[in-house]
Amino acid sequence: MSTALAPNEQELLDRVRTGLYIGGEWVEAEGGRTFDVHDPATNAVIRSIADATPADGIRALDAAVAAQDAWAATAPRTRSDILRRAFDLVQQHKEDLALLMTLEMGKPLAEARGEVVYGGEFLRWFSEEAVRITGRYGSNPEGTGRMVVSQRPVGPSFFITPWNFPFAMATRKIAPALAAGCTVVIKPPALTPLTTIFFTQLLEEAGVPAGVVNVVQTARSSALSAPIIADPRLRKLSFTGSTGVGQRLIEQAAQGVLRVSMELGGNAPFVVFEDADLDKAVDGAMAAKFRNIGQACTAANRFIVHSSVAEEFADRVAERVRAMKIGRGTEDGVTIGPLIDANAVAKADELVRDAVGRGAKVLAGGNALEGEGTFYEPTVVTEVAAGSDILREEIFGPVLAIATFDTEEEGVRLANDTEYGLVSYVYTEDLARGHRMIDALETGMMGLNVGVVSNAAAPFGGVKQSGIGREGGFEGIHEYLSTKYTLIPND
């Protein structure tokens, strides 16, 4: 595999700005600091960009604070029109955005195109929600006055986004904030910052005023984030990432009693009952497990399959997995790209080795690939024993682990046996059982006979240690609004 970039790849990278975006200007980091961005398929450096200091972060917050009042006072239709123009620009540049994600993150180009469609929908959805922010008016019960309940922007917001969906996670946070009238400082991930930077260039072209969106990428996340979160002018923190980091951020946010939205780790159960349509279940398993190379918080983590169909399910999935093509995401027909870095490869391999050591059988894959890039074979492991690390920890790789159950009650118990509660997947042809699972499974989202649930019009989020708050849907904009009540006496 060549580490040389194709001419179209180099041309695109050359169009991505290398600076920080603060107060409507592209600027160098303090002291001229930079860091490198790599292609995980080749380990080659593809771009060097500004590395923000804590002082740069505060400058970005200064800009957001300065722009807040004017942006909050901007007519909802104006905010709506800007977001709609941003959506249209994304459609015009969808191939650029998709290729950029593949270059810096590794996902197959077809999946990157799908992320552009998904992420773009948040811009369109919240452009429509911007003009639908409502309150209420009415008499108080005593009849002595009128109650006015209105919604106001929360205020300057700080976003920390993950590397695995660099476009969709930026739009899922920025779009509702702008629609509600909040200004933004966003810290994109050090591993995949280029997509957010390019998207910001599109926001600038769409007419987002100076200071409304500010971007401060850095290779030293906690050093930059801590003073921003501690600043009393900040009013909102939104983070997508691991539960451990989220817990620490919540502790920091508590000092300023910030509004927080936390989309954290997952350990999604994929429950296949004895009456499931196995054609649907296998298709759903492939989508739920191997989308984004398994590097998704919504990825199915524990396949809990009824013992009467477990062998057939495992064999059919393994057959599909063996046919998957591994390679650089820009190559034709590739369905499994590289994992994000060497640590991710080591973690996937460690979980597989632990399961095998406890008696599990590898039906497909099970090895890291030698050579350049950070690749791990798509893998199917069956007969996974209770207590295996692979059933307790988020895999974040292309490894499908199967355990079995015999009764509905046991299946529910196994599915709920985790501190996480983001999403679950259930396959059954029994409608009554499906309704029972909606009530029984302790997750914020559920796919019933479907392997992908995310949609801009739906509230995305979890329960237990999978997070706080919701992104998307009607609920999403309310994360950036505060309720104000006013009493007007009759006399």
N, C-alpha and C positions, 0 to 999 in steps of 0.2 A: 504494500500500500504506500503510495507516494505521499510525502508530507508537503509537497508543493501545492499551492492554491491554484485553482483554475482561474482564468482571466476574469470571468464574471464574479467569482468569489472575492478576488482581490479588489475589483472595482467597487463592489458593495461595501466592503470593509473600509475602503478609503473614504466613503461618504458618511461614515459614522463619526460623529464628533468625539474628540478625546478629552474634552474638558468637563468641568462641573457646570451645572446650569443653575445660576443663582441670580434672582432678581431680573430675569429676562436676558441675561448675558452668559455666554460661554466663557469660562475663566479657568485659569490654571489653579491647581491646589497650592496652598501655602507652601513656600519653599520649593515649588516645582516637583513635588513628589509624584511618582507614577507607579503603577503595577501592571503586570502582564496578564493577558487573557489567553487561555489555551484551547485548542481543539482536542477534546478527549479521545477522538478517534486516532490521532497521530501524535499527541503530546506537543505539537508545534505551537509556538507563540503566534497568535493571529492579530493581536493589537495590544499596544501599550497605551494606558489611559491614566488620567489624573487620579491620584489617591488622596481623598479628602482628609484633612486633619480635624480634630475637635473644633478648632477655631472656624474652619470652613463650615462645619455643621451649624454653629451658632449664627454665622452670617446668613446661611440659608433660612434659619428660623427667623432672623431679623426681617428678611425679605417677605416671608410668609405673613408675619405679624403686620408689617407695613401695608400689605395688600388686602388684609382680611376685611376691613370695614367696607371698602369699595366693592369688593367681590360679593360680600353678603348683600349689599344694596343693589347689585346688578339685577335687572329684571329677569325673572325665571325664564322667559322666552329667549332672552339673549344667552343665558347659560345653556339652555336647550339647543339653540342653534349652533353654538360652538361645539358641543359634544356631537351633534349630528355631522358637522363638517369633519370632525376628527374621525368619526365612523367611516365617512365617505373616503377620506384620505387613506385609511387603513385598507379599504377595499382596493384602492388604486395601487397600493404598495404591498399587497398580500404576499406576493412571491418574494419580495425583498425581506419581509419580516420572517417568513417561513425559512428561507435559506439562512438568515442570520441566526435563528434559533438552532438550526441543525449544526451550523459551524461551531457555536460556542457551547452547546449542550449535548449534541450527539444524536438526538432523536431522529428517526427516519423522516425524510422530507414530507411524505404523505401525512404523517402525524402532526408535523409542524404546521402544515396547511390547515389541518383540523383545529389546531389551537388558535390560529388566526381567526377562523370563523367563530369559534367559541368566545374568545376574548373580545372580539369586535362587537359581539352582541351586548356586552355590558355597556358599551358606549351608546348603542342605539336604545337599549332598554332605559337607561337612566337619563338619556336626552328626553325621553317621553315622561319619565317620572318627575323631572325638574319642574314641570308646569302643573303637577298634580299634588303638590304639598298643601295640605288642608288643615284647618282647625275646626272649632265649633263655637256656636254662640247660642245662648239660651238663658231663660230665667233660672235663678237659683230656687231651691225648693220652698224657701220661705216667702218668695215673691217680693223681696226687698231690693233686688238688683239683678243685673245682667252679668252673666259669666262669659268671658271671652277666653278661649283656649287657643293659643297660637304655637307655631313651631318655628324655632330660630336655629340658625347654624350653630353647631357646637363650637367651632372656631378652628384655629390652626391645628393641623393634624400631622402626625409623624407615622410613616409607613415603613415597615421592614419586610421585604418580599423574599421568597425563596428562589433557588436556582432551577427548580425542576419544570416550572411553567412560567418562564420569564415574561411572556407577554400577557397571558391571561391574569396572572396575579397582580400585575400593574394596573390593568384596566379594571379589574374587579374592585380595587380599592380607590383608584383615582376617580373613576366615573361617578360613583355615588357621592363622594366628597364634593366634587365640583358641582354636581346637580343640586346639592343641599346648600351651597354657598360657603363651603369651607376651603381655605387655602391649604397647601400640601408641601411637606418636605418628604421626599422618598429616598430611602437608601436601598438601591438594588443590590442583589447578591454579587459578591466578588467573583464568583465562578462564572456567572452569566449576566454581566451588566450591559452588554452591547445592545440587546433588544430593547431594554428600557430607555437607553439613551436615544436610540433611533425613534422610538415611539414618542419621546419628548420632542424631538425635532418635528414630528407630525403635529403634535399639540401646539407647538409654536406657530406652525404654518396655519393651523385651524383658527388661530386668533386668541388663544389663551393669554390673558394679560400678564405683563411682567410681574413676577413674585407670586403668582397664584399656584404654580407648580415649580418646585425646586428639586434638583437631583444631585445627590452627593454620594457617589460611589466610593468605596474604600475597601482596602484589604484588612483593615483593623476595625471591625464592626463595633465591638463593645466600647472601645475608646471614643468613637464618634457618637454613639447612641446615648451613652450615659448622661452627658451634659445636656443634650437636647431634652431627654425625658425629665431631667431634674429642673428644667427651666419653668418658672411659674406661668409663663405666657402660653405654653403648650396646653391644649385641652383634650387631645385625643391621641391614642396610640393604637395602631392596628399592626398585628404581626401574624405571619404565616410561617410555621416551621415546627421544630421539635417541641415536645411538651417540656423538656427540661429547660430549654432556653426561654420558653413562654412563661414558665413559673418564675424565673428570675426577673423577667421584664415586668410581670404583674407586681412583684415586690417593689421594683423601682417606681412603677406608676402609682402605687398606693401612697407614696409620699406626697404627691400632688393631687390625689384623688382624681386621677384622670379617667375619662371614659376609655374603656379598652374593648377591642375586638380581637379575639385570639382563635386562630384556626390552627390546631395543634396536631399531634400525632394520631395515628390510627392503627387498628389491628383488626381489619374488617373480616367478619365471618362470611363465608359463602356456603350456604346450607342447601344441600341437595336431598330432597325427600325421595322416598321410594316410588312415588307416583309422578315424579318430575318427567317432563319431556326432555330426554337426554340430548337430543339434537339442539334444543334451545340452551340447555345447561352447558354443553361443551362450547357452543358459540359464545355464550355469556362469560364462561371462564376465561377464554382466550382474550376477550376484551377487558374484563375486570382485572386480570393479572398482568398481561403483557403490554398493555397500553403504556407508552412512555417508558418502555423497558422495565416495567415494574416499579419505576421511581415516582410513585404518586401516593399521597396520603389516603386516597380513595381506593388504592389497589387492594384487591382481595388478598388477604394474608393467610387465613386459615380456611382450608376447604374441608368442611364438615359434611361428610357424605354418608348416606344410609348404607349400612353394610350390605344390603341386598343388591345394590347397584354400584358399589364402590369400585369393584374390579373392572367392570365395563367402562365406567366413567374414566378411570385412570388410564386404561389402555387407549381409549379414544383421544383423550387429551395428549397423551404422550406421542401418539402418531402425528398429531397436528404440530406438536412442538418440534419433533425431529425434522420436520419439513421447513422450519423457519430459517431464513437466510440471515446470517450475521455479517455486519460490515459497516463501513462509513455510511451515515444516513443519506448522503447524496447519491449513492449508487442505486441503480435500478433494482427493484425487487427486495431490497433490504427491509426486514421487519424488526430486527434487533440491532440497535446501535450500541455504542460503548456506554458503560456506566460512567458517572461523572468524574470519578478519580480512582486512584489505586486503593484508597481506604474503603470505598464502596465495594470493590471487588473482593477485598480481604474479608469484609463483613459477610457478604453473601456466602463465600466459601466456608467461613467459620460456622455459619448456621447450618449449612448442609452437612458438614463433617460431624457436628454435634448430633444431628438427627440420625445419621447413619450409625454413629457410635452407640446409639440407643436402640438400634434394630431396624431403622427405616431402610427402604429399598429405593435405589435410584433407577427410574425407568427411562429417563432421558437426560442428557447433559451431565451437569454436576462438576464442571471443571472451569477454571479460569483459562483464557487463551494466552499463549505466549506470544511475544512480539510487541510491536508498537501499539499504542492505544490501551484502553482499559476495558477489555471485553470479558464477559462471563457468559457461558453457554446458557440458553434457556433450559430450564431444569424442571423435571417432575420427580417428586419424592413421595412415596406412598408408605402406608403402614407406620405413620409417624406416631411415636409413643407419647402419652401424656407426660408433661414435664419437660419436653424438648424445648430448647431455646427458640426454635423456629415458630412455635405456637404462642410464645409470650412476647417476642420482640418484633418490631416492625422490620420487615425484610428489606424493603426498598431496593429490590433487584428482581431479575426474571426467574424467580424460584417459586414453584407451585407445590405446596405441601398439603398432603391429604391425610386426614384422620377420619375415623368412622364413628357412627352412633347407631342405636337400635330403636329408640323410641322418641316421640316428639319431645317429651319432657327432657330427655337427655340432650337432644340437639339444641334446645333452647338454653339449657344450662351451660353447655360447652360454648355456645355463641356468646353468651353474656359473661363468661369467665375471663374478664379482662378489665383493666382500669380505663380502657379507651371506649369511646362510643361515637365514632364519626359516622360510619355507614355500614350497612349490612346488605347482603344479597340473599334472596330466598327463591328456590325453584320448587314449585309444586303446582299440580293441576287442580288441586282442591281449593275452591274459592274460600270456603269457610276457614280452612287452615291458613290461607294467605292473610285473612283478616285477623286471625289469632296472632300471627307473627307480627303484624303491624303493632299490636298492643304489647306483645311479649318481649320483643328485641329492644335492648337498651341502646339505641343509636339515634342520632339526629336526622339521619336519612336512611332510606331503604329502597332497594331495587327489587321489585317482585317480578320474576321471570325476565329480568333485563340486567345487563352487566355494566351499563354506564348510566349514571343518574344526573350528572351535572348539567345545569341549564341556567342561563342568565335570568330567566323569569322565576326561578325557584330559589327558596332560601337555603343557602349552603352553610352547614355548620354542624357541630356535634354536641354531645353531652359528656358528662363525667370529665375525664382528663383530656378529652379531645377538643375542648375549647369553650369560648364564651362569645355569644353574639352570632349574627347571621350576615352573610354576604349574598347579594342577589335578591331577586324577587321584590315584592312590595316592602318586605321587611328591611331590605338592604339600606335604603335611604335613611331610615329612622336611626341607624347607628350614628348618623352625622347630624342629627337634629335634637334639640332639647325642647321640652314642653314648658311653655310659660302660661300661667293663669292670671287673668286680670278680672277684678270685680268692679263693676260700675254701678253705684247705687242709683235707685230710681229717683230720689229727690236731690 
